[in-house]
Amino acid sequence: MALHKSMPANFKTYGHKSVSIKDHPVRSGDSSRRFEVRAGDCSWTEGWNDCENDRERHELKSSTFSDGEYWFNWSLYLPENFPVIFPV
């Protein structure tokens, strides 16, 4: 399945990376996908603007689905020193 960035504008290179087990935590296998969102990581399209609506994100999407059933699973790693910024 081919994955592509879903943000049409302002996508940062650090926003999504495929990383190896030697440099980053991996739950299963030898690589993982790393997402990072920083202040100002917003995008816009005609009719919607993350930046004007206090939204920040990095996402991937796929356009290769066909008919049928799909199952996905993932794990989320948050280090012990992950800052909690309530109420986010």
N, C-alpha and C positions, 0 to 999 in steps of 0.2 A: 504494500500500500504506500503510495507516494504522499508525503505530507508537505504542505506548503504554508508559508506565513499567511495568516488571515488578516493582518493589519495592512491596509493598502498604503498607508503613509507613515513615516516616522518609525519604522521597525529598526530596532537597534541590534547590532551584531551579537551583543551579550545576551539578548532577550531569549534566545533558544540555542542550545548547543547539544550535540551528541558528545558525551564525555566517557572516558575510559575508567575502569576500576582502579587503575594506578593513581588517578588524580582526584576521584570523587566517589562518594558512597554509591554502591550498587547493591540492590537486594537480590537479584537473580541474573545470571549471565555475566558478561564482561564489560557491559556499557550501560549507560542510562541517559535519559534526556534531562537536561538541566534548563530550567526556566528561571529568569531573573527579571524582576520588575523594579524599576527605580522611579523616583519622583520625575514627572514629566513624560513618562512613557505612555503617551496617548496617541490616538489616531483619529482620522475623520473620513467620512464619505459624504456624498450628497444626502442631506437630510439628517445626519447625525455627526456630532463632534464630541469625542471623549473628553478632549481638553477643556471644553466649555461646560462639561457636566461632571467634573471631579472624578473622572474614571482613568485608571491606568491599567495596562494589560499587555501581555504577549500571548499569542495563541497560535495553534496550528490547525489546519483543516485538510480534508481530503476530498477530492472530487472523483475518486475511482470506485466508489461503492456501486454495486449492482443489486438486483433483487436478492433477497435472502436474509438470513439472520446473522447478526454480528454480536460478538461478545468482546468486551474490553475490560481490562483491569489495570490498576496502577497502585503504586505505593507513593506515599508522600513522606519525604525526609525533612524534618525540621531539626536543626542542631540545638543542643541544650541552651545556647546563648541567643536563640532566635528572639528578636524583640517583639513583644506583644503590644500592639497599638490599638487597644480597645477604642471603639467598638467594631473595628474592621473584621 
